[in-house]
Amino acid sequence: MDIILAGFNLDYETIKEMKTSLLTEAENFTPETISAAYARISRNPLPVNELREISRKEVESARKSNRNIVFDMGHSSIAEHAVFNIDVLGVSRLLVEEIEKFRLCSYTEKSQRYIRLKDDFVTPEEIKETGLEKLFIETIEEQNRFYQELYSRLRSHIFKKFENMASDPANHSTLEGWAKEDARYTISMATETQLGMTLNTRNLELMLRRCAAHPLREVREYGEKLYETTKNIAPSLVRYTEATRFDSLTRNALEEKSRWLIEKFGKKENQTTKAREIDNNVTLFYATPDADDKIVASLIHSSSNIPMHQCTVIVSQMNMKEKEDVIKASCKYMKSYDPPLREFENADLHFEVTVSAGCFAQMKRHRMATILCQEYNPLLGIIIPPTIREIGMDALFMEMIAKTEETYDRIKNISPLAAGYILTNAHRKRVSMKVNARELYHISRLREDIHAQWDIRETAKRMVRLGKKVMPLALMLATGKDSFDSLYNQCYSEET
């Protein structure tokens, strides 16, 4: 594992001075001076550019100011002005899922859809301690050999299936990508990957603290190396990096309490708690009551000077056509790249989706959603890409899955936490996902599009389909980018 500092933000005056060789003191190479200058804006009448100049000349004073304002006074947002760029290499896919739980950071990850994978993987310390390291490595090597075989067969199949596309060399990378994205369903969560990460020091401190409390050693090692890489750059903005009792003990306490409750009440099925709507592996448990009305009222409110209660009274007297006209007015000039207005955030949908690791790798990128996950669970079954059935390799695929799950069971008996490393992109887990209508539009545009990967495209379609049942007006233009113009013309046909 390598955690490398790729960059951080500097005051532009520092950069200009570097160009003229006037600055030689290394201590000035820190983003802390920007944070300190901005922190002083609220209490100092000097122009902010002069405050930055003072901070650059008095770095230790700037650091003292940061510590006082961020930690003593509690204005943590000051730490958000200092930003790091970090290279993360040689980590497992399982670790990446933990890293990307921090949703206010930015990530660009090596894609298993576009890059043909080699045989690199992580062998966690927990596996080595089980005495099953040899079995673990043999299973992964078998998964990787099968991946290469699948890719070769799938590539030939896809080029034949889409012969017209294949006749143009410009399409070859797309067709090869389809083969790669389906072959990857056989590789494990231990597969080695890399990513580029951008985060501010407020989120850096939170990440370090949470990693320190994590039960998996790879996560803790990542946190330790991240700290070593960044600790000397902005020491005044990162202080609390040790695991807290809250981070260390809360999940265990909840798991214990949940086991007790399930044992007591789990066998007594309550018919009143059935899901609201189900579409295959997507369940809609909750939607904001009268969601369309709430959004219409919000649109009237932000476009007038009357209080919200009066807006809701007006909406209660409107017919469906009048409500539709308000929604249409808010979307009339929309293009496929335009998000709906922020008023659409006032309606929520709470889904549970059962998705493969391959699907979740993309779903987790929707950081404005509230995403809570269970562990990957072989009892939930697997996803087999349709193309694998088409080439007649589904039986061999299932044999590989059976071998994987046999290894999983043996590891789980000794080290339950580490067993997930051996599971594949085909294995599934349950995900609780709460989104507002505006974020569901974003999911729909990106993931229902014809260019999206088929697994998450199907999941997104089901989510939108269920969403339209409960808020048909708000989601009238929710669709993939490729079909937006067609749906728009259909919705506005009477007005053109």
C-alpha positions in Angstrom: 0.0 0.0 0.0 1.3 3.5 -0.9 -0.3 6.7 0.2 1.4 9.6 -1.6 0.9 13.3 -1.3 0.1 14.5 -4.8 -0.5 18.2 -3.9 -2.2 20.8 -1.7 -3.5 24.3 -2.2 -1.2 27.2 -1.8 -1.8 30.9 -1.6 -1.4 32.3 -5.1 0.9 35.0 -3.9 3.2 32.2 -2.7 3.1 30.7 -6.2 4.0 34.0 -7.8 6.9 34.5 -5.4 8.2 31.1 -6.2 8.2 32.0 -9.9 10.5 35.0 -9.1 12.7 33.0 -6.7 11.9 35.4 -3.8 10.6 32.7 -1.5 12.9 30.2 0.0 11.5 29.3 3.4 9.9 25.8 3.2 7.5 26.5 6.1 5.5 28.8 3.9 4.6 25.9 1.7 1.3 25.1 3.5 -2.4 25.7 3.0 -2.7 26.8 6.6 -2.1 30.4 5.7 -5.2 30.5 3.6 -7.3 29.0 6.4 -5.9 31.5 8.9 -6.6 34.5 6.6 -10.1 33.5 5.9 -10.7 32.8 9.6 -9.8 36.4 10.4 -12.2 37.9 7.9 -15.1 37.9 10.4 -13.2 39.9 13.1 -10.6 41.9 11.2 -11.6 44.9 9.0 -8.5 44.5 6.7 -9.1 43.4 3.1 -8.8 39.6 2.8 -5.8 39.9 0.4 -3.9 41.8 3.1 -4.9 39.2 5.7 -3.4 36.6 3.4 -0.2 38.5 3.2 0.0 38.7 6.9 -0.5 35.0 7.3 2.1 34.2 4.7 4.7 36.3 6.6 3.8 34.9 10.0 3.2 31.2 9.5 3.5 30.2 13.2 1.1 33.0 14.1 -1.3 31.7 11.5 -1.1 28.2 12.9 -1.8 29.5 16.4 -4.8 31.3 15.0 -6.1 28.2 13.3 -5.8 26.1 16.5 -7.7 28.7 18.5 -10.5 29.2 16.0 -10.9 25.6 14.8 -10.4 23.7 18.1 -11.0 26.2 20.9 -13.8 28.1 19.4 -15.2 25.2 17.4 -15.4 26.9 13.9 -14.4 23.7 12.1 -15.4 25.0 8.7 -12.1 27.0 8.6 -10.3 23.7 8.1 -12.2 23.2 4.9 -10.1 25.9 3.2 -7.0 23.6 3.3 -7.2 20.9 0.6 -5.1 17.9 -0.1 -4.7 15.7 -3.2 -3.7 12.2 -2.4 -2.7 9.2 -4.5 -3.9 5.9 -3.0 -2.3 2.8 -4.5 -2.1 -0.9 -3.7 -5.4 -1.1 -1.8 -8.2 -3.6 -2.0 -11.7 -3.0 -3.4 -13.0 -3.7 0.0 -10.9 -0.9 1.5 -12.1 1.5 -1.2 -15.7 1.0 -0.1 -14.7 2.2 3.4 -12.7 5.2 2.0 -15.6 6.3 -0.2 -18.0 6.4 2.7 -16.7 9.9 3.3 -19.0 11.6 1.0 -17.7 15.2 1.1 -14.4 14.1 -0.5 -13.8 13.6 -4.2 -12.6 10.4 -5.7 -11.5 9.1 -9.1 -11.0 5.3 -9.1 -9.4 2.8 -11.4 -12.3 1.4 -13.4 -12.7 -2.4 -13.7 -15.0 -1.6 -16.6 -12.3 0.0 -18.8 -9.0 -1.4 -17.7 -8.2 -5.1 -18.3 -7.2 -6.4 -14.9 -4.1 -8.3 -14.0 -3.6 -10.7 -11.1 -2.8 -8.1 -8.4 -4.6 -8.6 -5.1 -4.3 -7.8 -1.4 -3.8 -10.6 1.2 -4.9 -9.1 4.5 -3.2 -9.8 7.7 -6.3 -11.3 9.2 -6.3 -14.0 6.4 -2.6 -14.8 7.1 -3.5 -15.4 10.8 -6.2 -17.9 10.0 -3.8 -20.4 8.6 -5.9 -20.3 5.3 -3.6 -18.0 3.4 -2.8 -20.7 0.9 -6.4 -21.5 0.2 -7.2 -17.8 -0.1 -4.5 -17.2 -2.6 -5.4 -20.4 -4.6 -9.1 -19.3 -4.8 -8.2 -15.8 -6.0 -5.7 -17.1 -8.5 -8.5 -19.4 -9.8 -10.9 -16.4 -10.0 -8.4 -14.4 -11.9 -7.6 -17.2 -14.4 -11.4 -17.5 -15.0 -11.6 -13.8 -15.5 -9.0 -13.9 -18.3 -10.8 -16.8 -19.9 -14.2 -15.1 -19.6 -12.8 -11.9 -21.1 -11.4 -13.7 -24.1 -14.6 -15.6 -24.8 -16.8 -12.6 -24.1 -14.8 -10.3 -26.4 -15.2 -12.7 -29.3 -18.9 -13.1 -28.6 -19.6 -9.4 -28.3 -17.6 -8.5 -31.5 -19.7 -11.1 -33.4 -23.0 -10.1 -31.7 -22.4 -6.4 -32.7 -20.8 -7.0 -36.0 -21.9 -3.7 -37.5 -20.3 -1.8 -34.6 -17.2 -3.9 -34.8 -16.7 -3.0 -38.4 -15.6 0.4 -37.3 -12.3 0.4 -35.3 -13.5 3.4 -33.4 -16.0 1.2 -31.5 -13.5 -1.5 -30.5 -12.7 0.0 -27.1 -16.4 0.2 -26.3 -17.0 -3.4 -27.3 -13.9 -4.5 -25.3 -15.2 -2.5 -22.4 -18.5 -4.5 -22.4 -16.4 -7.7 -22.2 -14.3 -6.4 -19.4 -17.3 -5.2 -17.3 -19.0 -8.6 -17.5 -15.8 -10.7 -17.0 -15.1 -8.8 -13.8 -18.0 -10.4 -12.0 -15.8 -13.3 -11.1 -13.0 -11.3 -9.4 -12.8 -10.7 -5.7 -13.1 -7.8 -3.3 -9.4 -8.3 -2.5 -8.5 -7.2 -6.0 -5.9 -4.4 -5.9 -6.9 -1.0 -7.1 -5.9 2.7 -6.9 -7.6 6.0 -6.7 -7.0 9.8 -6.6 -8.6 11.6 -3.7 -9.1 15.2 -2.9 -10.2 16.2 0.6 -10.1 19.1 3.0 -8.5 18.9 6.4 -11.8 18.8 8.2 -12.7 15.6 6.4 -9.1 14.4 6.7 -9.3 14.5 10.4 -12.6 12.7 10.5 -11.3 10.0 8.1 -8.2 9.4 10.2 -10.3 9.0 13.4 -12.8 6.6 11.8 -10.0 4.5 10.2 -8.2 4.3 13.6 -11.4 2.7 15.0 -12.0 0.3 12.2 -11.7 -3.5 13.0 -10.0 -4.3 9.7 -6.2 -3.9 9.8 -6.0 -2.7 6.2 -8.3 0.2 7.0 -6.2 1.1 10.0 -3.0 0.8 8.0 -4.4 3.1 5.4 -5.3 5.7 8.1 -1.8 5.5 9.6 -0.1 6.0 6.3 -2.5 8.8 5.4 -1.6 10.6 8.6 2.2 10.1 8.1 1.8 11.6 4.6 -0.1 14.7 5.6 0.8 15.4 9.3 3.6 18.0 8.6 1.8 20.0 6.0 -1.1 21.5 8.0 -0.5 20.5 11.7 -2.7 23.3 13.0 -5.8 22.0 11.3 -5.6 18.3 12.2 -5.5 17.5 15.9 -7.9 14.7 16.9 -6.8 11.6 15.0 -7.1 8.8 17.6 -10.2 6.5 17.7 -12.9 7.8 20.0 -15.1 5.6 22.2 -18.0 6.7 20.0 -16.3 5.5 16.8 -15.0 2.3 18.4 -17.9 1.0 20.4 -21.2 2.3 18.9 -21.5 -0.2 16.1 -20.8 -3.2 18.4 -23.4 -1.9 20.8 -26.0 -1.6 18.0 -25.2 -5.0 16.7 -25.7 -6.6 20.1 -29.0 -4.7 20.7 -30.2 -5.7 17.2 -29.5 -9.4 17.8 -31.5 -9.2 21.0 -34.4 -7.5 19.3 -34.4 -9.9 16.3 -34.4 -12.9 18.6 -37.4 -11.4 20.5 -39.5 -10.0 17.8 -38.1 -11.2 14.4 -40.3 -14.3 14.2 -43.5 -12.4 14.7 -44.4 -11.1 11.3 -46.2 -7.8 11.4 -48.4 -7.4 8.4 -48.6 -3.7 8.9 -44.9 -3.2 8.2 -44.9 -4.5 4.6 -43.0 -2.5 2.0 -44.9 0.1 0.1 -43.8 -0.9 -3.4 -41.4 -3.6 -4.7 -39.9 -4.0 -8.1 -37.7 -7.1 -8.2 -34.7 -6.3 -6.0 -35.7 -2.7 -5.4 -38.1 -1.8 -2.6 -39.6 1.6 -1.9 -40.3 1.8 1.9 -41.2 5.4 2.2 -42.0 8.5 0.1 -42.9 12.0 1.3 -46.7 12.1 1.5 -48.2 14.3 -1.1 -44.8 14.8 -2.6 -46.0 16.5 -5.8 -48.0 19.0 -3.7 -45.1 19.7 -1.5 -42.8 20.5 -4.4 -45.4 22.7 -6.1 -45.9 24.6 -2.8 -42.1 25.0 -2.6 -41.9 26.3 -6.1 -44.7 28.9 -5.4 -43.0 29.9 -2.1 -39.6 30.6 -3.6 -41.2 32.5 -6.5 -43.4 34.8 -4.3 -43.4 36.7 -1.0 -46.2 34.7 0.8 -45.5 32.3 3.7 -45.3 28.5 3.1 -48.6 27.7 4.9 -50.4 30.0 2.4 -48.7 28.2 -0.4 -49.9 24.8 0.8 -53.4 26.2 1.1 -53.3 27.4 -2.5 -52.0 24.0 -3.7 -54.8 22.2 -1.8 -57.3 24.1 -4.0 -55.5 23.4 -7.3 -56.5 20.6 -9.7 -54.0 18.2 -11.2 -53.6 20.1 -14.4 -52.7 23.3 -12.5 -50.1 21.5 -10.4 -48.7 19.9 -13.5 -48.4 23.4 -15.1 -46.3 24.6 -12.2 -43.9 21.6 -12.5 -43.7 22.1 -16.2 -42.9 25.8 -15.8 -40.0 24.9 -13.5 -38.6 22.4 -16.2 -39.6 24.2 -19.4 -36.1 25.3 -20.3 -34.3 22.3 -19.0 -31.8 20.3 -21.1 -30.4 16.9 -20.3 -27.4 18.4 -18.5 -29.6 20.7 -16.2 -30.6 19.5 -12.7 -34.1 20.4 -11.5 -34.4 23.2 -9.1 -33.5 22.8 -5.5 -37.2 22.8 -4.5 -37.2 19.2 -5.7 -35.1 18.3 -2.7 -38.2 18.7 -0.4 -39.5 15.3 -1.4 -37.8 12.1 -0.2 -37.8 8.5 -1.2 -36.3 5.7 0.9 -35.3 2.6 -1.0 -33.8 -0.7 -0.1 -31.9 -2.2 -3.0 -30.2 -5.6 -3.1 -27.3 -5.1 -5.5 -24.1 -6.8 -6.6 -20.7 -5.5 -5.7 -20.3 -4.5 -9.3 -23.4 -2.4 -9.2 -22.6 -1.0 -5.7 -19.2 0.2 -7.0 -21.1 2.7 -9.1 -24.0 3.4 -6.7 -21.8 4.5 -3.9 -20.6 7.4 -6.0 -24.0 9.2 -5.5 -22.7 11.0 -2.4 -25.7 13.3 -1.9 -27.8 10.2 -1.1 -27.9 8.7 2.4 -26.4 5.2 1.8 -26.2 2.6 4.6 -25.0 -0.9 3.8 -25.0 -4.4 5.3 -22.1 -6.8 4.6 -21.9 -8.8 1.4 -23.9 -12.0 2.0 -23.8 -15.2 -0.2 -27.3 -16.1 1.1 -28.6 -13.2 -1.1 -27.5 -15.0 -4.2 -25.4 -13.6 -7.1 -25.8 -11.7 -10.3 -24.7 -13.5 -13.5 -24.2 -11.2 -16.5 -26.6 -12.2 -19.4 -23.6 -12.4 -21.8 -22.1 -15.2 -19.7 -25.2 -17.2 -20.2 -25.2 -16.4 -23.9 -21.7 -18.0 -24.3 -22.7 -21.0 -22.3 -20.3 -20.4 -19.4 -22.8 -19.9 -16.6 -22.3 -23.4 -15.3 -18.6 -22.8 -15.0 -19.3 -19.4 -13.5 -21.4 -21.1 -10.8 -18.6 -23.6 -10.1 -16.3 -20.7 -9.5 -18.8 -19.1 -7.2 -19.3 -22.4 -5.3 -15.5 -22.6 -4.8 -15.4 -19.0 -3.6 -18.2 -19.6 -1.1 -16.6 -22.7 0.2 -13.4 -20.7 0.9 -15.6 -17.9 2.3 -17.3 -20.2 4.8 -13.9 -21.6 6.0 -12.5 -18.1 6.6 -15.7 -16.8 8.2 -15.5 -19.5 10.9 -12.2 -18.1 12.0 -12.2 -14.5 10.9 -15.7 -13.2 10.0 -14.5 -9.7 9.3 -12.0 -10.8 6.7 -14.2 -13.3 4.9 -15.6 -10.6 2.6 -12.3 -10.1 0.8 -12.8 -13.4 -1.1 -16.3 -12.6 -2.3 -16.7 -11.5 -5.9 -18.3 -8.6 -7.8 -21.3 -11.0 -8.4 -22.1 -11.3 -4.7 -24.8 -9.0 -3.3 -25.7 -7.0 -0.2 -28.6 -5.0 1.0 -28.3 -1.2 0.8 -30.6 1.4 2.4 -30.7 4.4 0.2 -32.5 7.6 0.9 -32.6 10.2 -1.9 -34.6 13.3 -2.7 -36.3 13.8 -6.0 -33.6 16.0 -7.3 -30.9 13.4 -6.6 -33.1 10.7 -8.2 -33.0 12.8 -11.3 -29.3 12.8 -11.2 -29.2 9.0 -10.8 -31.6 8.6 -13.6 -29.8 10.9 -16.0 -26.5 9.1 -15.4 -27.5 5.5 -14.7 -30.5 5.0 -17.0 -28.6 6.3 -20.0 -27.8 3.7 -22.7 -24.1 4.1 -22.0 -24.4 3.1 -18.4 -23.4 -0.3 -17.2 -26.4 -2.7 -17.5 -26.5 -3.8 -13.8 -26.9 -0.3 -12.3 -29.0 0.7 -15.3 -31.6 -1.9 -14.4 -31.5 -0.8 -10.7 -31.9 2.8 -11.6 -34.8 2.1 -13.9 -36.6 0.2 -11.1 -36.0 3.0 -8.6 -37.4 5.6 -11.0 -40.3 3.5 -11.9 -41.3 3.2 -8.3 -40.6 6.8 -7.7 -43.0 7.9 -10.5 -45.8 6.0 -8.9 -45.7 8.2 -5.8 -44.6 11.5 -7.4 -45.5 11.4 -11.1 -45.4 15.2 -11.6 -42.1 15.8 -9.9 -40.4 12.9 -11.8 -42.1 13.4 -15.2 -38.7 14.1 -16.9 -36.6 11.6 -15.0 -34.9 9.4 -17.6 -31.4 8.7 -19.0 -29.6 11.4 -21.0 -30.1 9.6 -24.2 -33.9 9.6 -24.0 -34.3 13.0 -22.3 -35.2 14.9 -25.5 -37.8 12.3 -26.5 -39.5 12.4 -23.1 -39.3 16.2 -23.0 -41.0 16.5 -26.4 -43.7 14.0 -25.2 -44.4 16.0 -22.0 -44.5 19.4 -23.8 -46.1 18.3 -27.0 -49.2 20.4 -26.4 -47.1 23.5 -26.0 -45.0 23.2 -29.2 
